[in-house]
Each structure stands twice: as C-alpha cells, then as structure tokens.
C-alpha cells in the first residue's frame, strides 16, 4: 500500500511553490502524494492556484484525502511529477483573516467571557465570527472589540501551532475548539496559540506574528440566533478602505457643520436639538394655520339635514396632521370636512357624533374612488380620483 497523501498547508502555511508526484487523475480531480493547498474547511475557503499549469477551482477533503479540482482535465497522468503554485494573495488574506479570528475571540474572552465558537466563515471582503454567549448584541461594544483586537495586532505577539493529543486538548479548559461538530475525529489536533492572548484548536492557516494581520475593522455586532453573538470584521485593504471612508465622511460632516471632527458629537447633538425645536415650532404654526383655515371656512358653512357643515380645502399639510388637529380642537360646527393633496387627494371628516364620519367617507369614496375609514367622530380617506376642490364642491352641493 502506498503511503497516505500528506497535506502540509496548515503546518507550513508560508509555502507557495512545491513539486509533487501525481497519485491519481479522475477527470478534473487530481490527487497528489503531498500538497500545500488548503482544502476548504473550518470556515476557511479552499486555496486557489495551479497544479501542473492548470487552474485549481476547488480543493476538498474526501475520505481524508485532499482532492484538487482543476478547471479542465489535465494532460498529465498518475506517476508524473508536477509543480504546484498556491495563489499568494489569496492564501495571505486567508492566513491573516483566520489568525484575526483568534485575535477577535481573545478580545471577546476579555469583554464578555464566551463559552466557545459558534461559527466562523471567511468571505471575500469580510469575516464573521460567532461567539456562544448568553446576552444581547447591544451589550457588546464593537469599538471595544476593535480596540482590543488592534492592540493585540500592534503588540506583535507570536503565533505558534503544534500538534496535541485530542483528548488532552479537550480536557484543557483554556483551549477553545474552533472545529465544527461534524469535523472528522482524529487522535491529534492542531493547537494555535497567540502568546498571552488566545489558545484554540484549529486546523486553518495562520501567520507567525499578529503584526502580519494588519488593521482589523469591526463592521457589525448582531444576534444571529439564540445564545450567539456575531462579530463581523474586515482585515487588510477592506479594513483600511472602510477606515478611510469613515474618516472622510466625518471630515466632510464636520466641514458642513462648521466644526472639527472631535467636535462632531456635541455639534450633532446641538443640531438634533435645534431640529426638534424647529419641528415643534413648525407643528405649532401648522396647527395655527389649520385653526385659522377652519375659522375662515366657518363663515361660509352650509346646512345639511339640520346640521352645520364646514367644508373646504387645505394646503401644505397631510391627512394625519389634519386628523390630529381636528381631534384636538373644538368647533361649533356639527361636521368639518377638509380636503387636500399629499401625493393624492385625501379627505378628513370630524363630527360631533350625530353624523357618522365613516358615512361621509363612504359617500366621497363611492363618488371619487379610493378608500378609508376610522371612528364615528373622526375618519379619513385617500387615493381619491379628483382634485380637492371637486370633492368640496360635491359635498357643498349635496
């Protein structure tokens, strides 16, 4: 029996070029006697690159054997020696992103004492890391996680990986397992330790020192499920681009508000307060204008079925504003009907209860389309196929 093929990717992650004997070729699937390509697993995507000059489109572990799937069936055969080239840029990104997960987890250990990994996945532009922890995402300060993680990067801590007996590793309470529940059982596990920061069982590829990770930008903290807190982060160029974008946006906002970036929180709070005061003043003005409009229309009220009806149009306000004001104000009229436009024509009806406001709405919508309803003393309709003036003429003529 030939020796089992060996995968050196996790143990020697910096190797990018190698030569190996072809063990088998099955269509586009190639097995080598040894390989430095990382097979997809543990949340880390498969390596990219070439084998024998052919593009590698996927790498998977099948029954413990690393299988390289090529873009097309190769011209070489079993027994030949071929060159393997691991895509440097993608492997480097994966190493940095994977090591960053241990750094971020170490930050979580210090901030909210998680019970373990709940999931991990390296994406093209971002990485997600799920913590098993009781609590809400709102209790986790993303900036605290980001600060601690980047401090660990800056400290240039050593990252080491060693093989350990699986049972002994699981018995060590300090070691967290970054392995899926369906992972293939083995007698040994790879232990990745960041000096003084984190220690986990993990089969991925990692950098040798935390400074190689580069900046870490926390993008979001959320709850993807019960007892899980998800931290999404970016490393490298994506993190740098987001930091630059945030700084640029803050600088522009500061310029617009005529303050410094440091003064933005105070200035923004002032703008919010001023805006609230202006909104309150505007609401008061609209109420006064509506009151004045109703008072002016009262001089031209019409009699219907022994009741006094005030009917007219309003401008610059929506149906909810009109409804709120008519609900709050007192009037001598038995029925008040105001029509206006807010995208489409609307009508609001307020009564003293003798006439059901819904009956008036029904009469109007039967004539002009649309729909609506409400309470017996206050109702509104919308989507009318007529100008407000036509609705008023109709009601006054009735």
Secondary structure, 3 states (H helix, E strand, C coil): CCCCCEECCCCCCCCCEEEEEEEEEECCEEEECEECCCCCECCECCCCEEECCEEEEEEEEECCEEEEEECCCCCCCCCCEEEEEECHHHHHHHHHHHHHHHHHHHHHHHHHCCCEEEEEEECCCCEEEEEECCCCHHHCCHHHHHHHHHHHHHCCCEEEEEEEEHHHHHHCCCCEECCCCCCCCCCEEEEEEECCCEEEECCCCCCCEHHHCCCEEEEEEECCCCCEEEEEEEECHHHHHHHHHHHHHHHHHHHHCCCCCCCHHHHHHHHHHHHHHHHHHHHHHHHHHHHHHHHHHHCCCEEECCEEEEEEECCCCCHHHHHHHHHHCCCCCCEEEEEEECCCEEEEEEECCCCCHHHHHHHHHHHHCCEEEEECCEEEEEEECCCHHHHHHHHHHC
